């Protein structure tokens, strides 16, 4: 194994890669086509205002990882146009919203600000980082959100102490054995 890092590629662009093994053999491996992801410029701000309201409406570029059944994760016009997490009945399922890939060299220089509130009952919820936006087992919590009900909170989180290699910020709500749990994220702002 001899990996090589390719730099200078444009975002959201397809490339065809091939390898030349020696001057006599033009290509010893079949060409591979790949498409780069879309990096969002910094600072990044999402206010959840422009996606409509209801199930199926979700911020562009975000990944949502939810359980099935009566649990939901979508944008809503209630509570100042928010990203809405709902864990219903006594479900103990995890709902995770992963931010898009951000154009920063390292999250260690970033800070996050988010405004949120709980209604009904609260449950453990976190801002964290994932190494893979599609795999909740890679989630590392950075800070637990305040759980006071029916109150808007604004948290500012520095990532200066983060030592991992994750690059995808995520918000996670862990359901617990209580009825009617709602988390609203009014906005999230990330700057390096």
ZATORGU-618114 format. One record per atom (N, C-alpha, C, O): atom name; z, x, y; residue in three letters. Coordinates in steps of 0.001 Angstrom, whole numbers. Each point is the difference from the previous one (the first is absolute). Layout:
   a       zz       xx       yy    r
  CA        Z        X        Y  ala
...
***
This chain:
   a       zz       xx       yy    r
   N        0      842    -1179  unk
  CA        0     -842     1179  unk
   C        0      886     1240  unk
   O      840      889      142  unk
   N    -1773    -1137      737  unk
  CA     -100      763     1240  unk
   C     -354     -958     1130  unk
   O    -1153      -41      429  unk
   N     2132     -739       67  unk
  CA     -301    -1026     1007  unk
   C     -395      606     1341  unk
   O      445     1087      367  unk
   N    -1289    -1814      351  unk
  CA     -416      400     1347  unk
   C      200    -1169      945  unk
   O     -325    -1138     -339  unk
   N      854     1407     1510  unk
  CA      196    -1008     1025  unk
   C    -1223       -3      905  unk
   O     -391     1042      526  unk
   N     -204    -2201     -346  unk
  CA    -1153     -146      888  unk
   C      496     -635     1280  unk
   O      605    -1071      -35  unk
   N     -849     1706     1153  unk
  CA      448     -518     1289  unk
   C    -1210     -379      853  unk
   O    -1137      343     -325  unk
   N     1400    -1055     1418  unk
  CA    -1050     -339      945  unk
   C     -842    -1199     -391  unk
   O    -1040     -236      615  unk
   N     1453     -533    -1618  unk
  CA     -760    -1173     -409  unk
   C      289    -1164      940  unk
   O     1120     -147      490  unk
   N    -2123     -669     -243  unk
  CA      180    -1196      825  unk
   C      701    -1078     -814  unk
   O     -150      -52    -1221  unk
   N      908     -804     1882  unk
  CA      682    -1086     -695  unk
   C     -996    -1087     -362  unk
   O    -1030     -160      655  unk
   N     1348     -585    -1704  unk
  CA     -777    -1146     -446  unk
   C    -1485      349     -182  unk
   O     -878     -759      409  unk
   N      611     1924    -1029  unk
  CA    -1354      516     -185  unk
   C     -179      435    -1449  unk
   O      911      571     -601  unk
   N    -2108     -847       35  unk
  CA     -300      415    -1379  unk
   C     -613     1391       -2  unk
   O     -817      327      861  unk
   N     1214      492    -1833  unk
  CA     -514     1358     -182  unk
   C     -360      192    -1462  unk
   O      638     -573     -883  unk
   N    -1660     1379      628  unk
  CA     -350      398    -1361  unk
   C      342     1475     -146  unk
   O     -481      836      766  unk
   N     1314     -522    -1753  unk
  CA      441     1366     -234  unk
   C     -613      524    -1288  unk
   O     -105     -719     -993  unk
   N     -298     1983     1026  unk
  CA     -475      655    -1209  unk
   C      527     1429        9  unk
   O      386      521     1047  unk
   N     -374      108    -2214  unk
  CA      510     1368     -121  unk
   C    -1099      892     -546  unk
   O     -699     -362     -946  unk
   N      554     1520     1546  unk
  CA     -958      990     -508  unk
   C      812     1088     -692  unk
   O      827      666      623  unk
   N    -1072     -499    -1901  unk
  CA      796      939     -790  unk
   C     -454     1445      196  unk
   O      838      898       86  unk
   N    -2122     -663      -16  unk
  CA     -536     1340      274  unk
   C    -1409     -161      564  unk
   O     -519    -1116       30  unk
   N      -93     2166      402  unk
  CA    -1304      -95      657  unk
   C    -1105     -466     -937  unk
   O    -1011     -525      466  unk
   N     1176      704    -1782  unk
  CA    -1028     -400     -955  unk
   C       90    -1476     -379  unk
   O     -984     -587     -450  unk
   N     2153       -7      630  unk
  CA      200    -1400     -361  unk
   C      250     -804     1272  unk
   O     1059      135      614  unk
   N    -2024     -975     -205  unk
  CA      170     -734     1258  unk
   C     1251     -872       28  unk
   O      683      -55     1022  unk
   N     -371     -623    -2114  unk
  CA     1193     -840      -38  unk
   C      472      -86    -1445  unk
   O     -739     -443     -879  unk
   N     1954      863      645  unk
  CA      530      -35    -1370  unk
   C      824    -1260     -259  unk
   O      444     -220    -1126  unk
   N     -234     -606     2145  unk
  CA      717    -1264     -142  unk
   C     -846    -1092      645  unk
   O     -686      261      989  unk
   N      722    -1460    -1519  unk
  CA     -751    -1073      660  unk
   C      607     -279     1379  unk
   O     1211      127      177  unk
   N    -2043     -505      800  unk
  CA      531     -313     1335  unk
   C     1002    -1150      -53  unk
   O     -116     -894     -837  unk
   N     1090      923     1728  unk
  CA     1023    -1028      110  unk
   C      -68     -580     1405  unk
   O      -33      747      978  unk
   N       11    -2067     -869  unk
  CA       -2     -660     1303  unk
   C     1398     -532      273  unk
   O      617     -623     -865  unk
   N     -123      871     2068  unk
  CA     1307     -509      402  unk
   C      -88     -520     1423  unk
   O     -870      398      775  unk
   N     1779    -1285     -451  unk
  CA       78     -553     1341  unk
   C     1375      307      559  unk
   O     1016     -286     -635  unk
   N     -985      868     1819  unk
  CA     1282      315      631  unk
   C      642    -1284      505  unk
   O     -686     -977      297  unk
   N     2000      993     -204  unk
  CA      726    -1154      507  unk
   C     -123     -113     1507  unk
   O     -523      888      673  unk
   N     1012    -1990     -169  unk
  CA       -6     -203     1439  unk
   C     1356      411      559  unk
   O     1018     -622     -305  unk
   N    -1006     1665     1120  unk
  CA     1224      431      658  unk
   C      147     -755     1311  unk
   O     -955     -148      763  unk
   N     2141     -316     -523  unk
  CA      270     -695     1258  unk
   C      580      999      994  unk
   O      894      772     -346  unk
   N    -1395     -782     1572  unk
  CA      458      989      979  unk
   C     1464     -222      392  unk
   O      536    -1102     -121  unk
   N       83     2171      590  unk
  CA     1383      -63      496  unk
   C      -49      -20     1518  unk
   O     -933      567      569  unk
   N     1871    -1181      108  unk
  CA     1063     -815     -606  unk
   C     -588    -1275     -594  unk
   O    -1069     -461      401  unk
   N     1794      -93    -1365  unk
  CA     -444    -1200     -702  unk
   C      962    -1128      333  unk
   O     1215      153     -117  unk
   N    -1767    -1282      531  unk
  CA      837    -1166      312  unk
   C     -619    -1225     -651  unk
   O    -1200     -244      125  unk
   N     2021     -518     -816  unk
  CA     -451    -1258     -601  unk
   C      967    -1097      427  unk
   O     1205       92     -231  unk
   N    -1758    -1143      866  unk
  CA      828    -1117      457  unk
   C     -264    -1281     -784  unk
   O      630    -1022      272  unk
   N    -1541     1052    -1234  unk
  CA     -270    -1114     -904  unk
   C     -488    -1255      727  unk
   O      211    -1113     -482  unk
   N     -863     1283     1640  unk
  CA     -414    -1129      827  unk
   C    -1381     -558     -323  unk
   O     -314    -1108      435  unk
   N     -523     1827    -1177  unk
  CA    -1409     -381      -48  unk
   C     -531     -288    -1408  unk
   O    -1186      205     -260  unk
   N     2029     -668     -633  unk
  CA     -436     -207    -1384  unk
   C       69    -1447     -454  unk
   O     -307     -292    -1156  unk
   N      695     -602     2016  unk
  CA      204    -1373     -439  unk
   C     1358     -140     -653  unk
   O      762      963      -96  unk
   N     -469    -2170     -351  unk
  CA     1305     -280     -573  unk
   C     -165     -603    -1383  unk
   O     -848     -869     -206  unk
   N     1652     1324     -738  unk
  CA       11     -601    -1321  unk
   C     -383      967    -1098  unk
   O     -447     1120      245  unk
   N      639    -1592    -1466  unk
  CA     -265      809    -1174  unk
   C    -1453      478        7  unk
   O     -911     -788      252  unk
   N      697     2061     -524  unk
  CA    -1338      585       15  unk
   C     -307      759     1278  unk
   O     -967      762       38  unk
   N     1751     -944      999  unk
  CA     -186      737     1247  unk
   C      886     1234      -18  unk
   O     1208      -81     -220  unk
   N    -1839     1226      458  unk
  CA      713     1261     -153  unk
   C     -636     1050      890  unk
   O    -1212      -39      207  unk
   N     1986      979      330  unk
  CA     -564     1007      911  unk
   C    -1074      863     -657  unk
   O      122      378    -1165  unk
   N    -1155      -77     1909  unk
  CA    -1096      833     -470  unk
   C      500     1394     -349  unk
   O      719      625      781  unk
   N    -1104     -139    -1961  unk
  CA      359     1349     -425  unk
   C     1343      111     -696  unk
   O      304     1044     -577  unk
   N      502    -2083      615  unk
  CA     1296       19     -659  unk
   C     -165     -346    -1478  unk
   O     -949     -682     -388  unk
   N     1884     1162     -426  unk
  CA       64     -344    -1417  unk
   C     1247     -840     -203  unk
   O     1083      379      444  unk
   N    -1223    -1516    -1110  unk
  CA     1203     -794     -280  unk
   C      198      -94    -1491  unk
   O     -910     -351     -751  unk
   N     2113      670      340  unk
  CA      373       29    -1407  unk
   C     1134     -996     -177  unk
   O     1123      240      443  unk
   N    -1418    -1351    -1088  unk
  CA      989    -1068     -103  unk
   C      128     -464    -1434  unk
   O     -853      258     -849  unk
   N     1933     -942      616  unk
  CA      186     -659    -1282  unk
   C     -781    -1312       23  unk
   O     -545     -385     1035  unk
   N      493     -286    -2154  unk
  CA     -719    -1267      -78  unk
   C      966    -1160      145  unk
   O     1212      194      100  unk
   N    -1750    -1385      -89  unk
  CA      846    -1186       40  unk
   C      240     -463     1412  unk
   O     -943     -168      772  unk
   N     2191      -40     -428  unk
  CA      360     -561     1294  unk
   C      263     1048     1072  unk
   O      577     -329     1037  unk
   N     -976     1572    -1247  unk
  CA      197     1056      981  unk
   C    -1295      213      774  unk
   O    -1084        6     -584  unk
   N     1200      170     1910  unk
  CA    -1168      125      852  unk
   C      156     1152      977  unk
   O     1107      420      338  unk
   N    -2270       81      108  unk
  CA      -41     1060     1000  unk
   C    -1296     -191      780  unk
   O    -1080      274     -524  unk
   N     1174     -744     1781  unk
  CA    -1185     -260      816  unk
   C      405      -94     1468  unk
   O     1187       34      324  unk
   N    -2183     -152      569  unk
  CA      324     -177     1413  unk
   C      234    -1478      281  unk
   O     -572     -875     -651  unk
   N     1424      621     1631  unk
  CA      335    -1376      355  unk
   C      144     -126     1511  unk
   O      371      956      680  unk
   N     -666    -2141     -163  unk
  CA      153     -238     1438  unk
   C     1450     -297      359  unk
   O      361       48     1176  unk
   N      474     -354    -2162  unk
  CA     1421     -209      262  unk
   C      679     1321      335  unk
   O     -409     1047     -500  unk
   N     1416    -1081     1320  unk
  CA      745     1202      372  unk
   C     -902     1064      634  unk
   O      -72     1125     -494  unk
   N     -604    -1473     1569  unk
  CA     -760      947      833  unk
   C    -1180      648     -707  unk
   O     -250     1180      248  unk
   N     -477    -1852    -1092  unk
  CA    -1064      616     -801  unk
   C      559     1209     -713  unk
   O      106     1076      589  unk
   N      243    -1234    -1811  unk
  CA      713     1018     -762  unk
   C     -625      205    -1373  unk
   O     -750     -838     -500  unk
   N     1087     1984      -93  unk
  CA     -252      204    -1416  unk
   C     1186     -640     -717  unk
   O     1153      337      266  unk
   N    -1445    -1255    -1168  unk
  CA     1021     -856     -602  unk
   C      189      343    -1475  unk
   O     -946      -49     -786  unk
   N     2178      398      420  unk
  CA      387      237    -1386  unk
   C      854    -1196     -427  unk
   O      935     -373      708  unk
   N    -1244     -223    -1847  unk
  CA      819    -1111     -498  unk
   C      285      206    -1472  unk
   O     -917       59     -818  unk
   N     2191       52      486  unk
  CA      439       28    -1383  unk
   C      782    -1289     -217  unk
   O     1049     -202      611  unk
   N    -1545     -653    -1462  unk
  CA      504    -1356      -99  unk
   C      957     -176    -1174  unk
   O       34      808     -928  unk
   N      717    -1854      997  unk
  CA      988     -346    -1013  unk
   C      881     1211     -322  unk
   O      511      651      911  unk
   N     -334     -352    -2168  unk
  CA      867     1099     -383  unk
   C     -806     1180     -531  unk
   O      501      803     -787  unk
   N    -1766     -704     1228  unk
  CA     -853     1095     -445  unk
   C      578     1341      429  unk
   O      507      136     1114  unk
   N     -582      824    -1973  unk
  CA      447     1345      323  unk
   C    -1206      942       38  unk
   O      113     1184     -317  unk
   N    -1261    -1726      707  unk
  CA    -1236      760       55  unk
   C      -66      866     1254  unk
   O      670     -269      997  unk
   N    -1481     1300    -1068  unk
  CA     -211      905     1121  unk
   C    -1316     -345      680  unk
   O    -1013     -198     -670  unk
   N     1022      125     1999  unk
  CA    -1203     -195      787  unk
   C     -170     1239      875  unk
   O      938      395      691  unk
   N    -2116      224     -709  unk
  CA     -231     1233      737  unk
   C    -1280     -117      804  unk
   O    -1033     -420     -520  unk
   N     1103      792     1794  unk
  CA    -1171       75      880  unk
   C     -184     1465      373  unk
   O      910      630      540  unk
   N    -2104      -88     -833  unk
  CA     -282     1413      247  unk
   C     -966      108     1165  unk
   O    -1066     -616       -5  unk
   N     1447     1409     1012  unk
  CA     -852      204     1162  unk
   C    -1269      742     -396  unk
   O      -35      657    -1040  unk
   N    -1013     -756     1866  unk
  CA    -1228      746     -302  unk
   C      230     1499      148  unk
   O     1004      437      564  unk
   N    -1946      338    -1077  unk
  CA       60     1453      101  unk
   C      -88      382     1479  unk
   O     -969     -344      677  unk
   N     1964     1042     -189  unk
  CA       61      364     1417  unk
   C     -495     1424      214  unk
   O      214      871     -843  unk
   N     -862     -642     1949  unk
  CA     -591     1296      309  unk
   C     1059      936      593  unk
   O        6      281     1199  unk
   N      870      181    -2056  unk
  CA     1007      974      426  unk
   C       53     1103    -1050  unk
   O     -134     -257    -1197  unk
   N      331     1475     1658  unk
  CA       42     1132     -928  unk
   C     1207      -85     -924  unk
   O      -92      335    -1181  unk
   N     1193     -771     1706  unk
  CA     1203      -86     -814  unk
   C      888    -1092      567  unk
   O      178      -92     1214  unk
   N      366     -716    -2070  unk
  CA      915    -1041      460  unk
   C     1298      584      540  unk
   O      770     -699      658  unk
   N     -528     1961     -928  unk
  CA     1267      608      456  unk
   C      120       52     1520  unk
   O     1093      191      533  unk
   N    -2202     -359      157  unk
  CA       28       35     1462  unk
   C      -30    -1399      597  unk
   O       -8     -147     1222  unk
   N       -8     -870    -2054  unk
  CA     -173    -1369      477  unk
   C     1334     -686      239  unk
   O     1038      407     -522  unk
   N    -1098    -1449     1319  unk
  CA     1127     -916      151  unk
   C     -551    -1417      -78  unk
   O    -1156     -257      337  unk
   N     1995     -637     -780  unk
  CA     -388    -1383     -229  unk
   C      917     -899      814  unk
   O     1207      232       80  unk
   N    -1784    -1248      515  unk
  CA      793    -1048      634  unk
   C     -471    -1322     -577  unk
   O    -1203     -252      -66  unk
   N     2139     -601     -353  unk
  CA     -388    -1315     -471  unk
   C     1008    -1037      438  unk
   O     1191      280      134  unk
   N    -1693    -1494       88  unk
  CA      830    -1133      403  unk
   C      -70    -1026    -1124  unk
   O    -1088     -315     -483  unk
   N     2251     -214       57  unk
  CA       43     -870    -1175  unk
   C     1211     -916       52  unk
   O      918      207      793  unk
   N     -928    -1230    -1655  unk
  CA     1149     -901     -154  unk
   C      -10     -617    -1394  unk
   O    -1046     -138     -634  unk
   N     2236     -227      177  unk
  CA      166     -729    -1256  unk
   C      388    -1437      318  unk
   O      673     -269      994  unk
   N    -1109     -654    -1856  unk
  CA      437    -1388       76  unk
   C      377     -465    -1400  unk
   O     -423      582     -999  unk
   N     1223    -1638      945  unk
  CA      474     -497    -1299  unk
   C     1086      918     -511  unk
   O     1110       -3      532  unk
   N    -1400      779    -1537  unk
  CA      890     1043     -492  unk
   C     -696     1338      170  unk
   O    -1228       70       42  unk
   N     2004      971       54  unk
  CA     -587     1332       95  unk
   C        6      645    -1380  unk
   O      693     -457     -909  unk
   N    -1460     1507      765  unk
  CA       -7      779    -1227  unk
   C     -365     1429      366  unk
   O     -579      230     1062  unk
   N      901      727    -1907  unk
  CA     -276     1395      340  unk
   C    -1478      213      329  unk
   O     -880     -344     -788  unk
   N      626      913     1955  unk
  CA    -1365      267      448  unk
   C      -35     1359      667  unk
   O      977      426      616  unk
   N    -2111      256     -740  unk
  CA      -75     1404      406  unk
   C    -1334      321      661  unk
   O    -1017     -639     -270  unk
   N     1043     1631     1131  unk
  CA    -1205      696      414  unk
   C      -19     1270     -843  unk
   O     1031      653     -159  unk
   N    -2194     -300     -380  unk
  CA      -74     1158     -865  unk
   C    -1384      608      -23  unk
   O     -855     -339      818  unk
   N      640     1239    -1759  unk
  CA    -1268      707     -140  unk
   C     -429      -47    -1461  unk
   O      825      131     -904  unk
   N    -2124     -320      682  unk
  CA     -571       48    -1352  unk
   C    -1041     1107      -59  unk
   O     -702      255      979  unk
   N      606      401    -2132  unk
  CA    -1067      986     -197  unk
   C    -1295     -687     -414  unk
   O    -1085      530      240  unk
   N     1185    -1705     -858  unk
  CA    -1169     -763     -431  unk
   C      159    -1418      544  unk
   O      973     -676     -336  unk
   N    -1908      209     1170  unk
  CA      170    -1321      610  unk
   C      -60    -1153     -997  unk
   O      390    -1118      337  unk
   N     -867     1362    -1550  unk
  CA     -125    -1050    -1007  unk
   C     1055       68    -1100  unk
   O      -83     -735     -984  unk
   N     1071     1611     1142  unk
  CA      990      210    -1059  unk
   C     1406      -42      598  unk
   O      436      953      648  unk
   N      270    -2065     -870  unk
  CA     1336     -155      589  unk
   C     1019      976     -571  unk
   O     1050      210      608  unk
   N    -1333      390    -1760  unk
  CA      955      966     -551  unk
   C       33     1291      813  unk
   O      889      827     -202  unk
   N    -1848     -635     1125  unk
  CA       -5     1206      832  unk
   C      726     -231     1329  unk
   O       -9      875      866  unk
   N      633    -2035     -697  unk
  CA      713     -340     1235  unk
   C     1293      810      121  unk
   O      803       34     -933  unk
   N     -604      614     2077  unk
  CA     1237      710      323  unk
   C      593     -650     1245  unk
   O     -620       61     1061  unk
   N     1804     -687    -1149  unk
  CA      586     -636     1185  unk
   C      433     1040     1033  unk
   O      535     1054     -344  unk
   N     -777    -1369     1607  unk
  CA      450      853     1101  unk
   C     1207     -603      701  unk
   O      963      701      313  unk
   N    -1022    -2011      -67  unk
  CA     1102     -664      699  unk
   C       35    -1465     -401  unk
   O    -1036     -659      -88  unk
   N     2253      154     -157  unk
  CA      166    -1416     -295  unk
   C        6     -770     1311  unk
   O      554      462      997  unk
   N    -1174    -1640     -999  unk
  CA      -36     -845     1182  unk
   C     1321     -751      140  unk
   O      658     -311     -992  unk
   N     -280       25     2236  unk
  CA     1213     -768      268  unk
   C     -201    -1421     -506  unk
   O    -1091     -552      136  unk
   N     2110      -39     -709  unk
  CA     -165    -1291     -663  unk
   C      673    -1167      718  unk
   O      147    -1069     -594  unk
   N      263     1234     1840  unk
  CA      572    -1112      754  unk
   C    -1048    -1101      114  unk
   O    -1147      266      358  unk
   N     1538    -1504     -661  unk
  CA     -943    -1112      -16  unk
   C     -318     -512     1397  unk
   O      835       65      902  unk
   N    -2062     -578     -730  unk
  CA     -454     -713     1191  unk
   C      133      805     1286  unk
   O      202     -567     1074  unk
   N     -314     1872    -1182  unk
  CA       88      900     1154  unk
   C    -1147      993      -72  unk
   O     -232      599    -1049  unk
   N     -490     -416     2151  unk
  CA    -1052     1012       40  unk
   C      639     1370      134  unk
   O      841      215      872  unk
   N    -1238      707    -1730  unk
  CA      459     1386       28  unk
   C    -1183      895      339  unk
   O    -1131     -285     -392  unk
   N     1389     1357     1116  unk
  CA    -1004     1033      233  unk
   C      594     1313     -478  unk
   O     1023      455      512  unk
   N    -1676      154    -1503  unk
  CA      450     1283     -537  unk
   C    -1005     1074      365  unk
   O    -1208     -238        6  unk
   N     1715     1418      299  unk
  CA     -830     1190      222  unk
   C      411     1032    -1034  unk
   O     1176      348     -114  unk
   N    -2161      143     -642  unk
  CA      269      891    -1123  unk
   C     -802     1275      174  unk
   O    -1225      -38      122  unk
   N     1914     1163     -111  unk
  CA     -669     1298       48  unk
   C     -233      482    -1429  unk
   O      853     -186     -868  unk
   N    -1994      798      630  unk
  CA     -294      530    -1322  unk
   C      215     1508      -67  unk
   O     -482      658     -922  unk
   N     1201     -113     1893  unk
  CA      207     1447       71  unk
   C      687      560    -1248  unk
   O     -241     1152     -361  unk
   N     1082    -1934     -299  unk
  CA      722      484    -1176  unk
   C     -729     -282    -1315  unk
   O      495      368    -1065  unk
   N    -1653    -1009     1122  unk
  CA     -735     -327    -1220  unk
   C     -617     1270     -582  unk
   O     -675      744      711  unk
   N      906     -492    -2011  unk
  CA     -492     1230     -637  unk
   C    -1015     -255    -1111  unk
   O     -463      953     -627  unk
   N      105    -2203      366  unk
  CA     -926     -308    -1084  unk
   C    -1454      188      392  unk
   O     -305      505     1080  unk
   N     -584     -915    -1966  unk
  CA    -1420      156      268  unk
   C     -726    -1339      135  unk
   O    -1229      -36      -62  unk
   N     1958    -1058      244  unk
  CA     -616    -1308      201  unk
   C     -684      -88     1347  unk
   O      367      706      940  unk
   N    -1371    -1582     -844  unk
  CA     -710     -147     1269  unk
   C     -229    -1453      383  unk
   O     -632     -278     1020  unk
   N     1145     -665    -1832  unk
  CA     -204    -1409      289  unk
   C     1333     -663      328  unk
   O      860     -129     -871  unk
   N     -687     -289     2113  unk
  CA     1213     -717      387  unk
   C      -29    -1388     -626  unk
   O    -1062     -607     -138  unk
   N     2236      110     -239  unk
  CA       75    -1290     -675  unk
   C     1267     -734      408  unk
   O     1002      614      367  unk
   N    -1066    -1935     -436  unk
  CA     1151     -875      232  unk
   C      234     -750    -1301  unk
   O     -925     -584     -565  unk
   N     2164      602       94  unk
  CA      313     -618    -1293  unk
   C     1166     -969      150  unk
   O     1006      304      641  unk
   N    -1168    -1491    -1256  unk
  CA     1092     -966      -95  unk
   C      311     -178    -1480  unk
   O     -866     -392     -783  unk
   N     2103      683      407  unk
  CA      450     -126    -1388  unk
   C      754    -1314     -139  unk
   O     1094     -153      545  unk
   N    -1671     -788    -1268  unk
  CA      670    -1276     -204  unk
   C     1329      175     -711  unk
   O      194      956     -751  unk
   N      707    -1876      991  unk
  CA     1288       42     -683  unk
   C      341    -1400     -493  unk
   O     -822     -908      122  unk
   N     1982      720     -662  unk
  CA      390    -1255     -623  unk
   C      547     -993     1025  unk
   O     1061     -594     -191  unk
   N    -1816      425     1291  unk
  CA      346    -1017      996  unk
   C    -1231     -873      235  unk
   O    -1112      362     -385  unk
   N     1318    -1491     1009  unk
  CA    -1053     -985      214  unk
   C     -606      179     1389  unk
   O      733      252      957  unk
   N    -2075     -377     -822  unk
  CA     -649     -122     1308  unk
   C      168     1254      843  unk
   O      851       39      889  unk
   N    -1654      988    -1158  unk
  CA       60     1275      730  unk
   C    -1304      197      767  unk
   O    -1079      -30     -591  unk
   N     1175      232     1897  unk
  CA    -1173      171      847  unk
   C      199     1211      906  unk
   O     1046      154      630  unk
   N    -2068      706     -574  unk
  CA       -8     1155      893  unk
   C    -1268      -83      834  unk
   O    -1095     -158     -540  unk
   N     1242      263     1857  unk
  CA    -1126      -10      930  unk
   C      -67     1359      701  unk
   O      996      462      555  unk
   N    -2167      176     -580  unk
  CA     -229     1239      741  unk
   C     -852     -367     1203  unk
   O    -1159     -382     -163  unk
   N     1707      490     1372  unk
  CA     -713     -389     1212  unk
   C    -1014     1053      423  unk
   O    -1112     -338      406  unk
   N     1484     1610     -498  unk
  CA     -944     1077      270  unk
   C      501     1284     -640  unk
   O     1179      138     -326  unk
   N    -2124      815      152  unk
  CA      348     1337     -456  unk
   C     -844      975      820  unk
   O    -1201     -194      183  unk
   N     1855     1237      300  unk
  CA     -651     1011      836  unk
   C      319     1366     -594  unk
   O     1167      326     -216  unk
   N    -2210      484      -52  unk
  CA      182     1323     -585  unk
   C     -653     1020      927  unk
   O    -1161     -151      379  unk
   N     1901     1177      -20  unk
  CA     -559     1050      843  unk
   C      399     1362     -549  unk
   O     1050      154     -625  unk
   N    -1921      846      873  unk
  CA      325     1356     -464  unk
   C      440      869     1158  unk
   O      315     1174     -194  unk
***
